[in-house]
Amino acid sequence: MQAEPILSHHSSVYSIVTEQILRQLESGVAPWRKPWRTEPPCNLVSGKEYRGINPFLLASQGYGSRYWLTFNQANKLGGHIGEEKTIRDAEGNTRKEKPFLLRYYRVFNVEQTEGIADKLALGNAAPRVASIDQCEAIVNGMPNAPRTEQSSRAWYRPSTDTVGMPSKSLFNSSEEYYSTLFHELSHSTGHASRVGREGIEDIAAFGSESYSKEELIAEMGAAMLCGVTGISPATIPNSAAYLQGWINRLRGDNKLLVSAASQAQKAADYIQGGAL
């Protein structure tokens, strides 16, 4: 396999990442809405879990192992990279696809290598069991949590720093309740008393640029917390319109994804501050 050339411009990386996500959206999948039922992807050598946009990119590749490594790391472990993964689209067309990270090098899943998985006795990623108790612990342990009140719908109001939520009994499941609450709590981290995000006051300006970015931050932040607790994200109403909306927004701003994922990671980390 020929090595991928190093990318020299940040704009190239943003474009590549955006195109990867756009392909998934166009196939009917929002990576931040896809349940993470296994352990999160991590680097085989360092043991560190990937953060920001990287888990969404790597977990959606379809490999059974959570372990990833660079070309050089594979060589040092006495293995080599096998064939690329073959992707077949709805029309029956196929293409070879290689995963990557935002830093200027590619990473490969252990399943793409030969001579490493067997030698190190690496199994596939362990399935996660949904833990409602863990959801509750994260919510109760959030530092400097916003005020909450019962409402007919879910929302976050920056002006009063308040989260509104319907009664848990009105949701189809406890998982749907907590994934929705994680979304609103992710919004609340934008308040100046917490992480702080520019434009959080404009969250009510539906359809605006700042609203779109803030909504993506909350979507990804909630997905990260759902991944930690093993629960499924809430069902998407009118999913076709939802997906098309994100396709349109991302085509207009190729930096939106990377920036939103970085801020979503900060939001998820803050919310877990009392439970880590």
C-alpha positions as CSV (number, residue, x, y, z in Angstrom):
1,M,0.0,0.0,0.0
2,Q,1.3,3.4,-0.9
3,A,1.7,5.8,2.0
4,E,-0.6,8.9,1.9
5,P,1.4,12.1,1.4
6,I,1.5,14.5,4.3
7,L,-1.0,17.3,4.0
8,S,0.5,20.8,4.2
9,H,-2.5,23.0,4.7
10,H,-5.1,23.1,7.4
11,S,-7.8,23.9,4.8
12,S,-7.1,20.6,3.1
13,V,-7.7,18.7,6.3
14,Y,-11.0,20.6,7.0
15,S,-12.1,19.7,3.5
16,I,-11.2,16.1,3.7
17,V,-13.0,15.7,7.1
18,T,-16.1,17.5,5.9
19,E,-16.3,15.3,2.7
20,Q,-16.0,12.2,4.8
21,I,-18.9,13.3,7.0
22,L,-20.9,14.5,4.0
23,R,-20.7,11.1,2.4
24,Q,-22.2,9.5,5.5
25,L,-24.9,12.1,5.8
26,E,-25.8,11.6,2.1
27,S,-26.0,7.8,2.8
28,G,-28.6,8.5,5.5
29,V,-26.3,8.4,8.6
30,A,-25.4,11.2,11.0
31,P,-22.2,10.0,12.7
32,W,-23.1,11.9,15.9
33,R,-26.4,10.1,16.0
34,K,-25.1,6.6,15.5
35,P,-25.1,4.6,18.7
36,W,-21.7,3.9,20.2
37,R,-22.3,0.4,21.5
38,T,-18.6,-0.5,21.9
39,E,-15.6,0.9,23.6
40,P,-14.3,4.2,22.0
41,P,-11.4,4.0,19.5
42,C,-7.9,4.4,20.9
43,N,-4.3,4.3,19.9
44,L,-2.8,0.8,20.3
45,V,0.6,2.0,21.4
46,S,-0.3,5.0,23.7
47,G,-3.6,3.6,24.9
48,K,-5.1,7.1,24.6
49,E,-8.7,7.4,23.4
50,Y,-9.2,9.7,20.4
51,R,-11.0,12.9,21.0
52,G,-12.8,15.7,19.2
53,I,-13.9,14.8,15.7
54,N,-11.7,11.6,15.5
55,P,-14.1,9.2,17.4
56,F,-16.9,10.1,14.9
57,L,-14.6,9.4,12.0
58,L,-13.0,6.2,13.3
59,A,-16.0,4.6,15.0
60,S,-18.0,4.9,11.8
61,Q,-15.5,2.9,9.7
62,G,-17.1,-0.4,10.6
63,Y,-14.1,-2.2,12.2
64,G,-14.5,-4.6,15.1
65,S,-11.4,-3.6,16.9
66,R,-11.1,-0.3,18.9
67,Y,-7.4,-0.2,18.3
68,W,-5.7,2.1,15.7
69,L,-2.1,2.9,14.9
70,T,0.1,4.7,12.4
71,F,2.0,3.1,9.6
72,N,5.3,3.5,11.6
73,Q,3.8,2.1,14.7
74,A,2.7,-1.0,12.8
75,N,6.2,-1.5,11.4
76,K,7.8,-1.2,14.8
77,L,5.4,-3.9,16.2
78,G,6.6,-6.2,13.4
79,G,3.4,-6.0,11.3
80,H,2.4,-4.4,8.1
81,I,-0.7,-2.8,6.7
82,G,-3.1,-5.0,4.7
83,E,-5.5,-4.0,2.1
84,E,-7.8,-0.9,2.3
85,K,-11.4,-1.4,3.2
86,T,-13.8,-1.8,0.3
87,I,-16.9,0.4,0.5
88,R,-20.0,-0.4,-1.7
89,D,-22.6,2.4,-2.1
90,A,-26.3,2.0,-2.8
91,E,-25.8,1.9,-6.5
92,G,-23.4,-1.0,-6.3
93,N,-20.3,1.1,-6.9
94,T,-17.2,0.2,-4.9
95,R,-14.2,2.3,-3.7
96,K,-11.2,1.8,-1.5
97,E,-11.2,3.8,1.6
98,K,-8.5,4.6,4.1
99,P,-9.2,6.1,7.5
100,F,-7.3,9.2,8.7
101,L,-6.8,11.6,11.6
102,L,-6.8,15.4,11.6
103,R,-3.1,15.4,12.3
104,Y,-1.1,15.1,9.2
105,Y,-0.8,11.3,9.1
106,R,-3.1,8.4,8.5
107,V,-4.0,5.8,11.1
108,F,-5.0,2.2,10.4
109,N,-7.3,-0.1,12.3
110,V,-5.6,-3.3,13.7
111,E,-7.9,-5.3,11.4
112,Q,-6.1,-3.7,8.5
113,T,-2.8,-5.0,9.7
114,E,-1.1,-8.4,9.5
115,G,1.0,-9.9,12.2
116,I,-0.1,-7.7,15.1
117,A,-3.6,-8.7,16.4
118,D,-2.7,-12.4,16.8
119,K,0.7,-11.7,18.3
120,L,-0.8,-9.3,20.9
121,A,-4.0,-11.4,21.4
122,L,-6.2,-8.5,20.7
123,G,-9.9,-9.2,20.5
124,N,-12.7,-7.1,19.1
125,A,-14.1,-4.1,21.0
126,A,-16.2,-5.2,24.0
127,P,-19.9,-4.3,23.7
128,R,-21.1,-1.6,26.1
129,V,-24.1,-2.2,28.3
130,A,-26.4,0.8,28.7
131,S,-26.1,2.2,32.2
132,I,-29.0,4.5,33.3
133,D,-27.3,4.7,36.7
134,Q,-24.3,6.2,35.1
135,C,-26.4,8.7,33.2
136,E,-28.0,9.8,36.5
137,A,-24.5,10.0,38.1
138,I,-23.2,12.3,35.3
139,V,-26.3,14.5,35.5
140,N,-26.2,14.8,39.3
141,G,-22.4,15.3,39.4
142,M,-22.3,18.1,36.8
143,P,-20.4,21.0,38.4
144,N,-22.2,24.3,38.6
145,A,-25.2,22.8,36.9
146,P,-27.9,25.0,35.4
147,R,-31.3,25.3,37.1
148,T,-33.9,22.9,35.7
149,E,-37.7,23.2,35.4
150,Q,-40.4,21.0,34.0
151,S,-41.7,22.0,30.6
152,S,-43.7,20.7,27.7
153,R,-40.6,20.5,25.6
154,A,-36.8,20.4,26.0
155,W,-34.8,23.6,25.8
156,Y,-32.0,25.7,27.3
157,R,-32.5,29.4,28.0
158,P,-29.2,31.3,28.3
159,S,-30.7,34.5,29.7
160,T,-31.9,32.7,32.9
161,D,-29.4,29.8,32.6
162,T,-32.2,27.3,32.8
163,V,-32.9,23.9,31.2
164,G,-36.5,22.9,30.6
165,M,-37.4,19.2,30.3
166,P,-40.6,17.2,30.1
167,S,-41.3,14.6,32.7
168,K,-39.2,11.4,32.2
169,S,-42.5,9.4,32.0
170,L,-43.4,11.2,28.7
171,F,-40.3,9.8,26.9
172,N,-40.4,6.5,25.1
173,S,-37.5,5.3,27.2
174,S,-35.0,6.3,29.9
175,E,-32.3,6.4,27.2
176,E,-34.3,8.9,25.1
177,Y,-34.8,11.1,28.2
178,Y,-31.1,11.2,29.1
179,S,-29.8,11.7,25.6
180,T,-32.2,14.6,25.3
181,L,-31.1,16.0,28.7
182,F,-27.4,15.5,27.6
183,H,-28.2,17.7,24.6
184,E,-29.6,20.6,26.7
185,L,-26.8,20.3,29.3
186,S,-24.3,20.5,26.5
187,H,-25.9,23.8,25.4
188,S,-25.6,25.0,29.0
189,T,-21.9,24.6,29.1
190,G,-21.7,27.6,26.7
191,H,-22.7,29.9,29.6
192,A,-20.0,32.3,30.7
193,S,-20.0,30.7,34.2
194,R,-18.9,27.4,32.7
195,V,-16.9,26.7,29.5
196,G,-18.2,29.8,27.8
197,R,-18.9,30.0,24.0
198,E,-19.3,33.0,21.8
199,G,-22.8,33.4,20.5
200,I,-24.5,31.3,23.1
201,E,-26.9,34.2,23.7
202,D,-28.1,33.9,20.1
203,I,-29.2,30.3,20.5
204,A,-32.8,31.2,20.1
205,A,-32.2,32.8,16.6
206,F,-33.3,29.6,14.8
207,G,-31.6,29.2,11.4
208,S,-28.8,31.6,12.1
209,E,-25.1,30.7,11.6
210,S,-24.4,30.8,15.4
211,Y,-27.5,28.7,16.1
212,S,-26.4,26.0,13.6
213,K,-23.0,25.7,15.2
214,E,-24.3,25.7,18.7
215,E,-26.8,23.0,17.7
216,L,-24.0,20.8,16.3
217,I,-21.9,21.3,19.4
218,A,-24.9,20.1,21.5
219,E,-25.5,17.2,19.1
220,M,-21.9,16.0,19.4
221,G,-21.6,16.7,23.1
222,A,-24.7,14.6,23.7
223,A,-23.3,11.8,21.5
224,M,-20.1,11.7,23.5
225,L,-22.0,11.4,26.7
226,C,-24.3,8.7,25.2
227,G,-21.1,6.9,24.2
228,V,-19.7,7.0,27.7
229,T,-22.9,5.6,29.2
230,G,-23.7,3.2,26.4
231,I,-27.1,4.6,25.6
232,S,-28.6,5.3,22.2
233,P,-29.2,8.9,21.0
234,A,-32.8,10.2,20.9
235,T,-34.8,9.4,17.7
236,I,-34.5,12.0,15.0
237,P,-37.8,13.5,14.0
238,N,-38.2,13.9,10.2
239,S,-34.7,12.5,9.7
240,A,-34.5,13.2,5.9
241,A,-35.0,17.0,6.5
242,Y,-32.6,16.8,9.4
243,L,-29.8,15.2,7.3
244,Q,-30.4,17.5,4.4
245,G,-30.1,20.5,6.7
246,W,-26.7,19.5,7.9
247,I,-25.5,18.7,4.4
248,N,-26.4,22.2,3.3
249,R,-24.7,23.8,6.3
250,L,-21.5,21.8,6.0
251,R,-21.2,22.5,2.3
252,G,-21.2,26.2,3.2
253,D,-18.5,25.9,6.0
254,N,-15.9,23.3,5.9
255,K,-14.5,24.3,9.3
256,L,-17.8,23.9,11.1
257,L,-17.3,20.2,12.0
258,V,-13.8,20.3,13.4
259,S,-14.5,23.5,15.4
260,A,-17.8,22.1,16.8
261,A,-16.3,18.7,17.7
262,S,-13.5,20.4,19.6
263,Q,-16.0,22.5,21.6
264,A,-18.3,19.5,22.1
265,Q,-15.4,17.6,23.7
266,K,-14.9,20.5,26.1
267,A,-18.6,20.5,26.9
268,A,-18.7,16.7,27.5
269,D,-15.6,16.9,29.7
270,Y,-17.1,19.7,31.8
271,I,-20.4,17.9,32.3
272,Q,-18.5,14.8,33.5
273,G,-16.3,16.9,35.8
274,G,-18.1,15.5,38.9
275,A,-18.1,11.9,37.7
276,L,-14.6,11.5,36.3
